[in-house]
Amino acid sequence: MMITLDVSFRNKGLYLTVPKMYGVEYTFRLIPVSRDSAQATSLTEMIHEQLVFRFSASGGAEHVEYTDDVGKKRRLFKVGS
């Protein structure tokens, strides 16, 4: 199943917009929890979901690993700006 996530910067914070039950989109604030040269991890504020941003050796974004509230993991790639 393909899903579309939106990670955006607004109101001085990072936010995740994700479709939930019946395709209704919800927006959650992301709380940074760790960072090193290879990855940055954030958790959502209201429900237990996680985003891990993986970086290449040159420092660019490689992909994002999304873990939803039931523990299902997905690897995501950027498709738009």
C-alpha positions as CSV (number, residue, x, y, z in Angstrom):
1,M,0.0,0.0,0.0
2,M,1.3,3.4,-0.9
3,I,0.9,6.3,1.5
4,T,1.9,10.0,1.2
5,L,3.4,11.8,4.1
6,D,4.2,15.5,4.3
7,V,7.0,16.8,6.5
8,S,6.9,20.6,6.7
9,F,8.5,23.4,8.7
10,R,6.0,26.0,10.1
11,N,5.3,27.8,13.3
12,K,8.9,27.4,14.3
13,G,8.5,23.6,14.3
14,L,8.6,20.4,12.2
15,Y,5.3,18.8,11.4
16,L,4.2,15.5,10.0
17,T,0.9,15.2,8.0
18,V,-0.2,11.6,7.5
19,P,-3.5,9.9,6.4
20,K,-5.1,7.8,9.1
21,M,-8.3,5.8,9.2
22,Y,-10.6,6.4,6.2
23,G,-7.8,8.6,4.6
24,V,-8.4,11.5,7.0
25,E,-5.2,13.5,7.3
26,Y,-3.9,14.4,10.7
27,T,-1.0,16.7,11.5
28,F,1.4,16.0,14.4
29,R,4.3,18.0,15.7
30,L,7.6,16.2,15.5
31,I,9.9,16.2,18.5
32,P,13.6,15.6,17.8
33,V,15.1,12.9,20.0
34,S,18.5,12.2,18.6
35,R,20.9,13.2,15.8
36,D,24.3,12.1,14.5
37,S,26.1,12.3,11.1
38,A,24.2,9.3,9.7
39,Q,20.6,9.9,10.9
40,A,18.1,12.1,12.8
41,T,15.2,10.7,14.8
42,S,12.0,12.4,15.7
43,L,8.8,11.2,17.5
44,T,5.3,12.6,17.0
45,E,3.9,14.6,19.9
46,M,0.5,13.1,20.3
47,I,0.8,9.4,19.2
48,H,3.7,7.0,19.1
49,E,5.1,7.3,15.6
50,Q,8.7,7.8,14.6
51,L,10.6,9.3,11.6
52,V,14.2,8.4,11.1
53,F,15.9,10.7,8.5
54,R,18.9,8.8,7.0
55,F,21.8,10.8,5.5
56,S,24.3,9.9,2.8
57,A,28.1,10.2,3.4
58,S,27.9,13.6,1.6
59,G,25.3,14.8,4.2
60,G,22.3,14.8,1.8
61,A,19.0,13.1,2.7
62,E,18.9,9.5,1.5
63,H,15.5,8.3,2.7
64,V,13.1,8.4,5.7
65,E,12.0,5.4,7.7
66,Y,8.5,5.8,9.1
67,T,7.2,3.7,11.9
68,D,3.4,4.1,12.5
69,D,1.5,3.7,15.8
70,V,1.1,0.0,15.4
71,G,4.8,-0.6,14.6
72,K,4.6,-1.0,10.8
73,K,7.8,0.3,9.2
74,R,8.0,1.9,5.7
75,R,10.9,3.3,3.8
76,L,10.0,6.6,2.1
77,F,11.6,8.6,-0.6
78,K,11.1,12.2,-1.7
79,V,8.8,12.6,-4.7
80,G,8.3,16.4,-4.7
81,S,9.6,19.6,-3.3
